[in-house]
Amino acid sequence: MIGFLVAGLVIGALARLIVPGKQHLGILATLALGLVGSLIGGLIAQFFGTGSIWELNVLGFVLAVVAAVLLIGVAESVAGRGNRSVRR
């Protein structure tokens, strides 16, 4: 379980490095998005038959980082909508 948390944090951190610009996400949001990304990547890799969701493999790791990048983009766009100011 601790390894899963560490992997989620690493995947989230890598995804934040890949996404251009400054993200307004804290460490807990990075961890959560990394964990969700690792679950999505693991499920897709398991679907392709490269191993179990709980195994660390290259395809699962790459897919997890891609999923986390997409999740960060979605999280930033949702958070950005609430921070818009109206100019007149």
SULCOR-V5982 format. One line per field, one symbol per residue. ss: DSSP state (2 for helix, 1 for strand, 0 for the rest). A space follows every 10 residues. Layout:
BEGIN
ss=???
END
This chain:
BEGIN
ss=0222222222 2222222200 0000002222 2222222222 2222222000 0000000222 2222222222 2222222222 22000000
END
